[in-house]
């Protein structure tokens, strides 16, 4: 008896996903198996609660923000398999065989930026930065220290003096951070 993923995905779908994302056939089938295991309703789509069943996301302080980023391109609070793998492809290590668009430094930075830009206005305000910092390290330092870190970060990254960080300012502040490597996950090896 074959696994569920090989039955549900046609060869032409696998090929199209490979070409679009850079995942291998084996990786796609394994991701599909994980996707269908999360899809408890059997609808062929995941909602935010399905994602939060992933233990690593459930315990991650910014897990809900990471999950929300999967839904940026969704119009109905559901993510199908194709959308799921497109987001995961952003975390493939840089490689000439992979899709250069989906796992480029710009795509990785846009994903990270979206975690901070909570109101989706294209800017990171001090309040948004403070909110994420509170989630990440809030229990370890007091509110005044967190506020000071947020203010200092905004001041350093804000090149145009508007007291918020645009995507370009975010990119500029991280240009030497090695984002392409640091935001890469070795999938299913």
Contact map, one row per residue, 1 for C-alpha under 8 A:
111000000000000000000000000000000000000000000000000000000000000000000000000000000000000000000000000000000000000000000000000000000000000000000000000000000000000000000000000000000000000000000
111101100000000000000000000000000000000000000000000000000000000000000000000000000000000000000000000000000000000000000000000000000000000000000000000000000000000000000000000000000000000000000
111111100000000000000000000000001000000000000000000000000000000000000000000000000000000000000000000000000000000000000000000000000000000000000000000000000000000000000000000000000000000000000
011111110000000000000000000000001000000000000000000000000000000000000000000000000000000000000000000000000000000000000000000000000000000000000000000000000000000000000000000000000000000000000
001111111000000000000000000011011001000000000000000000000000000000000000000000000000000000000000000000000000000000000000000000000000000000000000000000000000000000000000000000000000000000000
011111111100000000000000000010000000000000000000000000000000000000000000000000000000000000000000000000000000000000000000000000000000000000000000000000000000000000000000000000000000000000000
011111111100000000000000000000000000000000000000000000000000000000000000000000000000000000000000000000000000000000000000000000000000000000000000000000000000000000000000000000000000000000000
000111111100000000000000000000000000000000000000000000000000000000000000000000000000000000000000000000000000000000000000000000000000000000000000000000000000000000000000000000000000000000000
000011111110110000000000000010000000000000000000000000000000000000000000000000000000000000000000000000000000000000000000000000000000000000000000000000000000000000000000000000000000000000000
000001111111110000000000000000000000000000000000000000000000000000000000000000000000000000000000000000000000000000000000000000000000000000000000000000000000000000000000000000000000000000000
000000001111111000000000000000000000000000000000000000000000000000000000000000000000000000000000000000000000000000000000000000000000000000000000000000000000000000000000000000000000000000000
000000000111111100000000000000000000000000000000000000000000000000000000000000000000000000000000000000000000000000000000000000000000000000000000000000000000000000000000000000000000000000000
000000001111111110000000000000000000000000000000000000000000000000000000000000000000000000000000000000000000000000000000000000000000000000000000000000000000000000000000000000000000000000000
000000001111111111000000100100000000000000000000000000000000000000000000000000000000000000000000000000000000000000000000000000000000000000000000000000000000000000000000000000000000000000000
000000000011111111100000100000000000000000000000000000000000000000000000000000000000000000000000000000000000000000000000000000000000000000000000000000000000000000000000000000000000000000000
000000000001111111110000000000000000000000000000000000000000000000000000000000000000000000000000000000000000000000000000000000000000000000000000000000000000000000000000000000000000000000000
000000000000111111111110000100000000000000000000000000000000000000000000000000000100000000000000000000000000000000000000000000000000000000000000000000000000000000000000000000000000000000000
000000000000011111111111100100000000000000000000000000000000000000000000000000000000000000000000000000000000000000000000000000000000000000000000000000000000000000000000000000000000000000000
000000000000001111111100000000000000000000000000000000000000000000000000000000000000000000000000001000000000000000000000000000000000000000000000000000000000000000000000000000000000000000000
000000000000000111111100000000000000000000000000000000000000000000000000000000000000010000000000001000000000000000000000000000000000000000000000000000000000000000000000000000000000000000000
000000000000000011111110000000000000000000000000000000000000000000000000000000000000110010000000011001000000000000000000000000000000000000000000000000000000000000000000000000000000000000000
000000000000000011111111000000000000000000000000000000000000000000000000000000000000000010000000111000000000000000000000000000000000000000000000000000000000000000000000000000000000000000000
000000000000000011001111101100000000000000000000000000000000000000000000000000000000000010000000010000000000000000000000000000000000000000000000000000000000000000000000000000000000000000000
000000000000000001000111111100000000000000000000000000000000000000000000000000000000000000000000000000000000000000000000000000000000000000000000000000000000000000000000000000000000000000000
000000000000011001000011111110000000000000000000000000000000000000000000000000000000000000000000000000000000000000000000000000000000000000000000000000000000000000000000000000000000000000000
000000000000000000000001111111000000000000000000000000000000000000000000000000000000000000000000000000000000000000000000000000000000000000000000000000000000000000000000000000000000000000000
000000000000000000000011111111100000000000000000000000000000000000000000000000000000000000000000000000000000000000000000000000000000000000000000000000000000000000000000000000000000000000110
000000000000010011000011111111110000000000000000000000000000000000000000000000000000000000000000000000000000000000000000000000000000000000000000000000000000000000000000000000000000000000000
000011001000000000000000111111111000000000000000000000000000000000000000000000000000000000000000000000000000000000000000000000000000000000000000000000000000000000000000000000000000000000000
000010000000000000000000011111111100000000000000000000000000000000000000000000000000000000000000000000000000000000000000000000000000000000000000000000000000000000000000000000000000000000010
000000000000000000000000001111111110000000000000000000000000000000000000000000000000100000000000000000000000000000000000000000000000000000000000000000000000000000000000000000000000000000000
000010000000000000000000000111111111000000000000000000000000000000000000000000001000000000000000000000000000000000000000000000000000000000000000000000000000000000000000000000000000000000000
001110000000000000000000000011111111100000000000000000000000000000000000000000000000000000000000000000000000000000000000000000000000000000000000000000000000000000000000000000000000000000000
000000000000000000000000000001111111110000000000000000000000000000000000000000000000000000000000000000000000000000000000000000000000000000000000000000000000000000000000000000000000000000000
000000000000000000000000000000111111111000000100000000000000000000000000000000001000000000000000000000000000000000000000000000000000000000000000000000000000000000000000000000000000000000000
000010000000000000000000000000011111111101010000000000000000000000000000000000000000000000000000000000000000000000000000000000000000000000000000000000000000000000000000000000000000000000000
000000000000000000000000000000001111111100000000000000000000000000000000000000000000000000000000000000000000000000000000000000000000000000000000000000000000000000000000000000000000000000000
000000000000000000000000000000000111111100000100011010000000000000000000000000000000000000000000000000000000000000000000000000000000000000000000000000000000000000000000000000000000000000000
000000000000000000000000000000000011111111111100010000000000000000000000000000000000000000000000000000000000000000000000000000000000000000000000000000000000000000000000000000000000000000000
000000000000000000000000000000000001111111100000010000000000000000000000000000000000000000000000000000000000000000000000000000000000000000000000000000000000000000000000000000000000000000000
000000000000000000000000000000000000001111100000000000000000000000000000000000000000000000000000000000000000000000000000000000000000000000000000000000000000000000000000000000000000000000000
000000000000000000000000000000000001001111111000000000000000000000000000000000000000000000000000000000000000000000000000000000000000000000000000000000000000000000000000000000000000000000000
000000000000000000000000000000000000001111111100000000000000000000000000000000000000000000000000000000000000000000000000000000000000000000000000000000000000000000000000000000000000000000000
000000000000000000000000000000000001001001111100000000000000000000000000000000011000000000000000000000000000000000000000000000000000000000000000000000000000000000000000000000000000000000000
000000000000000000000000000000000000001001111110000000000000000000000000000001111000000000000000000000000000000000000000000000000000000000000000000000000000000000000000000000000000000000000
000000000000000000000000000000000010011000111111111000000000000000000000000001110000000000000000000000000000000000000000000000000000000000000000000000000000000000000000000000000000000000000
000000000000000000000000000000000000000000001111111000000000000000000000000011100000000000000000000000000000000000000000000000000000000000000000000000000000000000000000000000000000000000000
000000000000000000000000000000000000000000000111111100000000000000110000000011000000000000000000000000000000000000000000000000000000000000000000000000000000000000000000000000000000000000000
000000000000000000000000000000000000000000000111111110000000000000000000000000000000000000000000000000000000000000000000000000000000000000000000000000000000000000000000000000000000000000000
000000000000000000000000000000000000011100000111111111000000000000000000000000000000000000000000000000000000000000000000000000000000000000000000000000000000000000000000000000000000000000000
000000000000000000000000000000000000010000000111111111001000000000100000000000000000000000000000000000000000000000000000000000000000000000000000000000000000000000000000000000000000000000000
000000000000000000000000000000000000000000000001111111101100001100100000000000000000000000000000000000000000000000000000000000000000000000000000000000000000000000000000000000000000000000000
000000000000000000000000000000000000010000000000111111101100000000000000000000000000000000000000000000000000000000000000000000000000000000000000000000000000000000000000000000000000000000000
000000000000000000000000000000000000000000000000011111111100000000000000000000000000000000000000000000000000000000000000000000000000000000000000000000000000000000000000000000000000000000000
000000000000000000000000000000000000000000000000000111111110000000000000000000000000000000000000000000000000000000000000000000000000000000000000000000000000000000000000000000000000000000000
000000000000000000000000000000000000000000000000000001111111001000000000000000000000000000000000000000000000000000000000000000000000000000000000000000000000000000000000000000000000000000000
000000000000000000000000000000000000000000000000001111111111011101100000000000000000000000000000000000000000000000000000000000000000000000000000000000000000000000000000000000000000000000000
000000000000000000000000000000000000000000000000000111111111001100000000000000000000000000000000000000000000000000000000000000000000000000000000000000000000000000000000000000000000000000000
000000000000000000000000000000000000000000000000000000111111101000000000000000000000000000000000000000000000000000000000000000000000000000000000000000000000000000000000000000000000000000000
000000000000000000000000000000000000000000000000000000011111111000000000000000000000000000000000000000000000000000000000000000000000000000000000000000000000000000000000000000000000000000000
000000000000000000000000000000000000000000000000000000000011111100000000000000000000000000000000000000000000000000000000000000000000001100000000000000000000000000000000000000000000000000000
000000000000000000000000000000000000000000000000000000001001111111000000000000000000000000000000000000000000000000100000000000000001001100000000000000000000000000000000000000000000000000000
000000000000000000000000000000000000000000000000000100011111111111100000000000000000000000000000000000000000000000000000000000000000000000000000000000000000000000000000000000000000000000000
000000000000000000000000000000000000000000000000000100001100111111110000000000000000000000000000000000000000000000000000000000000000000000000000000000000000000000000000000000000000000000000
000000000000000000000000000000000000000000000000000000000000011111111000000000000000000000000000000000000000000000100100000000000000000000000000000000000000000000000000000000000000000000000
000000000000000000000000000000000000000000000000000000001000011111111100000000000000000000000000000000000000000000100000000000000000000000000000000000000000000000000000000000000000000000000
000000000000000000000000000000000000000000000001001100001000001111111110000000000000000000000000000000000000000000000000000000000000000000000000000000000000000000000000000000000000000000000
000000000000000000000000000000000000000000000001000000000000000111111111000000000000000000000000000000000000000000100000000000000000000000000000000000000000000000000000000000000000000000000
000000000000000000000000000000000000000000000000000000000000000011111111000000000000000000000000000000000000001001100000000000000000000000000000000000000000000000000000000000000000000000000
000000000000000000000000000000000000000000000000000000000000000001111111110000100011001000000000000000000000000000000000000000000000000000000000000000000000000000000000000000000000000000000
000000000000000000000000000000000000000000000000000000000000000000111111111011100000000000000000000000000000000000000000000000000000000000000000000000000000000000000000000000000000000000000
000000000000000000000000000000000000000000000000000000000000000000011111110000000000000000000000000000000000000000000000000000000000000000000000000000000000000000000000000000000000000000000
000000000000000000000000000000000000000000000000000000000000000000000111111000000010000000000000000000000000000000000000000000000000000000000000000000000000000000000000000000000000000000000
000000000000000000000000000000000000000000000000000000000000000000000111111111100000000000000000000000000000000000000000000000000000000000000000000000000000000000000000000000000000000000000
000000000000000000000000000000000000000000000000000000000000000000000010111111000000000000000000000000000000000000000000000000000000000000000000000000000000000000000000000000000000000000000
000000000000000000000000000000000000000000000000000000000000000000000000011111000000000000000000000000000000000000000000000000000000000000000000000000000000000000000000000000000000000000000
000000000000000000000000000000000000000000000011000000000000000000000010011111100000000000000000000000000000000000000000000000000000000000000000000000000000000000000000000000000000000000000
000000000000000000000000000000000000000000001111000000000000000000000010011111110000000000000000000000000000000000000000000000000000000000000000000000000000000000000000000000000000000000000
000000000000000000000000000000000000000000001110000000000000000000000110010011111011000000000000000000000000000000000000000000000000000000000000000000000000000000000000000000000000000000000
000000000000000000000000000000000000000000011100000000000000000000000000000001111111000000000000000000000000000000000000000000000000000000000000000000000000000000000000000000000000000000000
000000000000000000000000000000010010000000011000000000000000000000000000000000111111100000000000000000000000000000000000000000000000000000000000000000000000000000000000000000000000000000000
000000000000000010000000000000000000000000000000000000000000000000000000000000011111110000000000000000000000000000000000000000000000000000000000000000000000000000000000000000000000000000000
000000000000000000000000000000000000000000000000000000000000000000000100100000111111111000000000000000000000000000000000000000000000000000000000000000000000000000000000000000000000000000000
000000000000000000000000000000000000000000000000000000000000000000000100000000111111111100000000000000000000000000000000000000000000000000000000000000000000000000000000000000000000000000000
000000000000000000001000000000100000000000000000000000000000000000000000000000001111111110000000000000000000000000000000000000000000000000000000000000000000000000000000000000000000000000000
000000000000000000011000000000000000000000000000000000000000000000000000000000000111111111000000000001000000000000000000000000000000000000000000000000000000000000000000000000000000000000000
000000000000000000000000000000000000000000000000000000000000000000000100000000000011111111100000000001000000000000000000000000000000000000000000000000000000000000000000000000000000000000000
000000000000000000000000000000000000000000000000000000000000000000000000000000000001111111110000000000000000000000000000000000000000000000000000000000000000000000000000000000000000000000000
000000000000000000001110000000000000000000000000000000000000000000000000000000000000111111110000000001100000000000000000000000000000000000000000000000000000000000000000000000000000000000000
000000000000000000000000000000000000000000000000000000000000000000000000000000000000011111110000000001110011000000000000000000000000000000000000000000000000000000000000000000000000000100000
000000000000000000000000000000000000000000000000000000000000000000000000000000000000001111111000000000100001000000000000000000000000000000000000000000000000000000000000000000000000001110000
000000000000000000000000000000000000000000000000000000000000000000000000000000000000000111111100010000100000000000000000000000000000000000000000000000000000000000000000000000000000000111100
000000000000000000000000000000000000000000000000000000000000000000000000000000000000000000111110000000100000000000000000000000000000000000000000000000000000000000000000000000000001101111000
000000000000000000000000000000000000000000000000000000000000000000000000000000000000000000011111010100110000000000000000000000000000000000000000000000000000000000000000000000000001100100000
000000000000000000000000000000000000000000000000000000000000000000000000000000000000000000001111110100000000000000000000000000000000000000000000000000000000000000000000000000000000000000000
000000000000000000000000000000000000000000000000000000000000000000000000000000000000000000000111111100000000000000000000000000000000000000000000000000000000000000000000000000000000000000000
000000000000000000000100000000000000000000000000000000000000000000000000000000000000000000000011111000000000000000000000000000000000000000000000000000000000000000000000000000000000000000000
000000000000000000001110000000000000000000000000000000000000000000000000000000000000000000010111111100100000000000000000000000000000000000000000000000000000000000000000000000000000000000000
000000000000000000111100000000000000000000000000000000000000000000000000000000000000000000000001111111100000000000000000000000000000000000000000000000000000000000000000000000000000000000000
000000000000000000000000000000000000000000000000000000000000000000000000000000000000000000000111011111110000000000000000000000000000000000000000000000000000000000000000000000000000000000000
000000000000000000000000000000000000000000000000000000000000000000000000000000000000000000000000001111110010000000000000000000000000000000000000000000000000000000000000000000000000000000000
000000000000000000001000000000000000000000000000000000000000000000000000000000000000011011000000001111110010000000000000000000000000000000000000000000000000000000000000000000000000000000000
000000000000000000000000000000000000000000000000000000000000000000000000000000000000000011111100011111111011000000000000000000000000000000000000000000000000000000000000000000000001000000000
000000000000000000000000000000000000000000000000000000000000000000000000000000000000000001000100000111111111000000000000000000000000000000000000000000000000000000000000000000000001000000000
000000000000000000000000000000000000000000000000000000000000000000000000000000000000000000000000000000111111100000000000000000000000000000000000000000000000000000000000000000000011000000000
000000000000000000000000000000000000000000000000000000000000000000000000000000000000000000000000000000011111110000000000000000000000000000000000000000000000000000000000001000000000000000000
000000000000000000000000000000000000000000000000000000000000000000000000000000000000000001000000000011111111111000000000000000000000000000000000000000000000000000000000000000000000000000000
000000000000000000000000000000000000000000000000000000000000000000000000000000000000000001100000000000111111111100000000000000000000000000000000000000000000000000000000000000000011001000000
000000000000000000000000000000000000000000000000000000000000000000000000000000000000000000000000000000001111111110000000000000000000000000000000000000000000000000000000001000000010000000000
000000000000000000000000000000000000000000000000000000000000000000000000000000000000000000000000000000000111111111000000000000000000000000000000000000000000000000000010000000000000000000000
000000000000000000000000000000000000000000000000000000000000000000001000000000000000000000000000000000000011111111100000000000000000000000000000000000000000000000000000000000000000000000000
000000000000000000000000000000000000000000000000000000000000000000000000000000000000000000000000000000000001111111110000000000000000000000000000000000000000000000000000000000000000000000000
000000000000000000000000000000000000000000000000000000000000000000000000000000000000000000000000000000000000111111111000000100000000000000000000000000000000000000000010010000000000000000000
000000000000000000000000000000000000000000000000000000000000000000001000000000000000000000000000000000000000011111111101000000000000000000000000000000000000000000000000000000000000000000000
000000000000000000000000000000000000000000000000000000000000010011011000000000000000000000000000000000000000001111111100000000000000000000000000000000000000000000000000000000000000000000000
000000000000000000000000000000000000000000000000000000000000000000000000000000000000000000000000000000000000000111111100000100011001000000000000000000000000000000000000000000000000000000000
000000000000000000000000000000000000000000000000000000000000000000000000000000000000000000000000000000000000000011111111111110010000000000000000000000000000000000000000000000000000000000000
000000000000000000000000000000000000000000000000000000000000000010000000000000000000000000000000000000000000000001111111000100010000000000000000000000000000000000000000000000000000000000000
000000000000000000000000000000000000000000000000000000000000000000000000000000000000000000000000000000000000000000001111100000000000000000000000000000000000000000000000000000000000000000000
000000000000000000000000000000000000000000000000000000000000000000000000000000000000000000000000000000000000000001001111111000000000000000000000000000000000000000000000000000000000000000000
000000000000000000000000000000000000000000000000000000000000000000000000000000000000000000000000000000000000000000001011111000000000000000000000000000000000000000000000000000000000000000000
000000000000000000000000000000000000000000000000000000000000000000000000000000000000000000000000000000000000000000001001111100000000000000000000000000000000000000000110000000000000000000000
000000000000000000000000000000000000000000000000000000000000000000000000000000000000000000000000000000000000000000001001111110000000000000000000000000000000000000011110000000000000000000000
000000000000000000000000000000000000000000000000000000000000000000000000000000000000000000000000000000000000000010011100011111011000000000000000000000000000000000011100000000000000000000000
000000000000000000000000000000000000000000000000000000000000000000000000000000000000000000000000000000000000000000001000001111111000000000000000000000000100000000111000000000000000000000000
000000000000000000000000000000000000000000000000000000000000000000000000000000000000000000000000000000000000000000000000000111111100000000000000000001100100000000110000000000000000000000000
000000000000000000000000000000000000000000000000000000000000000000000000000000000000000000000000000000000000000000000000000011111110000000000000000000000000000000000000000000000000000000000
000000000000000000000000000000000000000000000000000000000000000000000000000000000000000000000000000000000000000000011100000111111111000000000000000000000000000000000000000000000000000000000
000000000000000000000000000000000000000000000000000000000000000000000000000000000000000000000000000000000000000000010000000111111111100000000000000001000000000000000000000000000000000000000
000000000000000000000000000000000000000000000000000000000000000000000000000000000000000000000000000000000000000000000000000001111111110000000000011001000000000000000000000000000000000000000
000000000000000000000000000000000000000000000000000000000000000000000000000000000000000000000000000000000000000000000000000000111111111000000000000000000000000000000000000000000000000000000
000000000000000000000000000000000000000000000000000000000000010000000000000000000000000000000000000000000000000000010000000000011111111100000000000000000000000000000000000000000000000000000
000000000000000000000000000000000000000000000000000000000000000000000000000000000000000000000000000000000000000000000000000000001111111111000000010001000000000000000000000000000000000000000
000000000000000000000000000000000000000000000000000000000000000000000000000000000000000000000000000000000000000000000000000000000111111111100000010000000000000000000000000000000000000000000
000000000000000000000000000000000000000000000000000000000000110000000000000000000000000000000000000000000000000000000000000000000011111111000000000000000000000000000000000000000000000000000
000000000000000000000000000000000000000000000000000000000000110000000000000000000000000000000000000000000000000000000000000000000001111111000000000000000000000000000000000000000000000000000
000000000000000000000000000000000000000000000000000000000000000000000000000000000000000000000000000000000000000000000000000000000000111111111000000000000000000000000000000000000000000000000
000000000000000000000000000000000000000000000000000000000000000000000000000000000000000000000000000000000000000000000000000000000000111111111110010000000000000000000000000000000000000000000
000000000000000000000000000000000000000000000000000000000000000000000000000000000000000000000000000000000000000000000000000000000000010011111100000000000000000000000000000000000000000000000
000000000000000000000000000000000000000000000000000000000000000000000000000000000000000000000000000000000000000000000000000000000000000011111100000000000000000000000000000000000000000000000
000000000000000000000000000000000000000000000000000000000000000000000000000000000000000000000000000000000000000000000000000000000000000011111110110000000000000000000000000000000000000000000
000000000000000000000000000000000000000000000000000000000000000000000000000000000000000000000000000000000000000000000000000000000000000001111111110000000000000000000000000000000000000000000
000000000000000000000000000000000000000000000000000000000000000000000000000000000000000000000000000000000000000000000000000000000000000001001111111000000000000000000000000000000000000000000
000000000000000000000000000000000000000000000000000000000000000000000000000000000000000000000000000000000000000000000000000000000000000000000111111100000000000000000000000000000000000000000
000000000000000000000000000000000000000000000000000000000000000000000000000000000000000000000000000000000000000000000000000000000000000000001111111110000000000000000000000000000000000000000
000000000000000000000000000000000000000000000000000000000000000000000000000000000000000000000000000000000000000000000000000000000100110001001111111111000000000000000000000000000000000000000
000000000000000000000000000000000000000000000000000000000000000000000000000000000000000000000000000000000000000000000000000000000100000000000011111111100000000000000000000000000000000000000
000000000000000000000000000000000000000000000000000000000000000000000000000000000000000000000000000000000000000000000000000000000000000000000001111111110000000000000000000000000000000000000
000000000000000000000000000000000000000000000000000000000000000000000000000000000000000000000000000000000000000000000000000000000000000000000000111111111000000000000000000000000000000000000
000000000000000000000000000000000000000000000000000000000000000000000000000000000000000000000000000000000000000000000000000001001100100000000000011111111100000000000000000000000000000000000
000000000000000000000000000000000000000000000000000000000000000000000000000000000000000000000000000000000000000000000000000001000000000000000000001111111110000000000000000000000000000000000
000000000000000000000000000000000000000000000000000000000000000000000000000000000000000000000000000000000000000000000000000000000000000000000000000111111111000000000000000000000000000000000
000000000000000000000000000000000000000000000000000000000000000000000000000000000000000000000000000000000000000000000000000000000000000000000000000011111111100000000000000000000000000000000
000000000000000000000000000000000000000000000000000000000000000000000000000000000000000000000000000000000000000000000000000011000000000000000000000001111111110000111000000000000000000000000
000000000000000000000000000000000000000000000000000000000000000000000000000000000000000000000000000000000000000000000000000000000000000000000000000000111111110010100000000000000000000000000
000000000000000000000000000000000000000000000000000000000000000000000000000000000000000000000000000000000000000000000000000000000000000000000000000000011111111000000000000000000000000000000
000000000000000000000000000000000000000000000000000000000000000000000000000000000000000000000000000000000000000000000000000000000000000000000000000000001111111000001000110110000000000000000
000000000000000000000000000000000000000000000000000000000000000000000000000000000000000000000000000000000000000000000000000000000000000000000000000000000111111111111100100000000000000000000
000000000000000000000000000000000000000000000000000000000000000000000000000000000000000000000000000000000000000000000000000000000000000000000000000000000001111110000000100000000000000000000
000000000000000000000000000000000000000000000000000000000000000000000000000000000000000000000000000000000000000000000000000000000000000000000000000000000000011111000000000000000000000000000
000000000000000000000000000000000000000000000000000000000000000000000000000000000000000000000000000000000000000000000000000000000000000000000000000000000010011111110000000000000000000000000
000000000000000000000000000000000000000000000000000000000000000000000000000000000000000000000000000000000000000000000000000000000000000000000000000000000000010111110000000000000000000000000
000000000000000000000000000000000000000000000000000000000000000000000000000000000000000000000000000000000000000000000000000011000000000000000000000000000110010011111000000000000000000000000
000000000000000000000000000000000000000000000000000000000000000000000000000000000000000000000000000000000000000000000000001111000000000000000000000000000100010011111100000000000000000000000
000000000000000000000000000000000000000000000000000000000000000000000000000000000000000000000000000000000000000000000000001110000000000000000000000000000100110000111111110000000000000000000
000000000000000000000000000000000000000000000000000000000000000000000000000000000000000000000000000000000000000000000000011100000000000000000000000000000000010000011111110000000000000000000
000000000000000000000000000000000000000000000000000000000000000000000000000000000000000000000000000000000000010010000000011000000000000000000000000000000000000000001111111000000000000000000
000000000000000000000000000000000000000000000000000000000000000000000000000000000000000000000000000000000000000000000000000000000000000000000000000000000000000000001111111100000000000000000
000000000000000000000000000000000000000000000000000000000000000000000000000000000000000000000000000000000000000000000000000000000000000000000000000000000000111000001111111110000000000000000
000000000000000000000000000000000000000000000000000000000000000000000000000000000000000000000000000000000000000010000000000000000000000000000000000000000000100000001111111111000000000000000
000000000000000000000000000000000000000000000000000000000000000000000000000000000000000000000000000000000100100000000000000000000000000000000000000000000000000000000011111111100000000000000
000000000000000000000000000000000000000000000000000000000000000000000000000000000000000000000000000000000000000000000000000000000000000000000000000000000000100000000001111111100000000000000
000000000000000000000000000000000000000000000000000000000000000000000000000000000000000000000000000000000000000000000000000000000000000000000000000000000000100000000000111111110000000000000
000000000000000000000000000000000000000000000000000000000000000000000000000000000000000000000000000000000000000000000000000000000000000000000000000000000000000000000000011111111110000000000
000000000000000000000000000000000000000000000000000000000000000000000000000000000000000000000000000000000000000000000000000000000000000000000000000000000000000000000000001111111110000000000
000000000000000000000000000000000000000000000000000000000000000000000000000000000000000000000000000000000000000000000000000000000000000000000000000000000000000000000000000011111110000000000
000000000000000000000000000000000000000000000000000000000000000000000000000000000000000000000000000000000000000000000000000000000000000000000000000000000000000000000000000001111110000000000
000000000000000000000000000000000000000000000000000000000000000000000000000000000000000000000000000000000000000000000000000000000000000000000000000000000000000000000000000001111111110000000
000000000000000000000000000000000000000000000000000000000000000000000000000000000000000000000000000000001001100000000000000000000000000000000000000000000000000000000000000001111111111000000
000000000000000000000000000000000000000000000000000000000000000000000000000000000000000000001100000000111001000000000000000000000000000000000000000000000000000000000000000000000111111100000
000000000000000000000000000000000000000000000000000000000000000000000000000000000000000000001100000000000000000000000000000000000000000000000000000000000000000000000000000000000111111100000
000000000000000000000000000000000000000000000000000000000000000000000000000000000000000000000000000000000000000000000000000000000000000000000000000000000000000000000000000000000111111100000
000000000000000000000000000000000000000000000000000000000000000000000000000000000000000000101000000000000001000000000000000000000000000000000000000000000000000000000000000000000011111110000
000000000000000000000000000000000000000000000000000000000000000000000000000000000000000001111100000000000000000000000000000000000000000000000000000000000000000000000000000000000001111111000
000000000000000000000000000000000000000000000000000000000000000000000000000000000000000000111000000000000000000000000000000000000000000000000000000000000000000000000000000000000000001111100
000000000000000000000000000000000000000000000000000000000000000000000000000000000000000000011000000000000000000000000000000000000000000000000000000000000000000000000000000000000000000111111
000000000000000000000000001000000000000000000000000000000000000000000000000000000000000000010000000000000000000000000000000000000000000000000000000000000000000000000000000000000000000011111
000000000000000000000000001001000000000000000000000000000000000000000000000000000000000000000000000000000000000000000000000000000000000000000000000000000000000000000000000000000000000001111
000000000000000000000000000000000000000000000000000000000000000000000000000000000000000000000000000000000000000000000000000000000000000000000000000000000000000000000000000000000000000001111
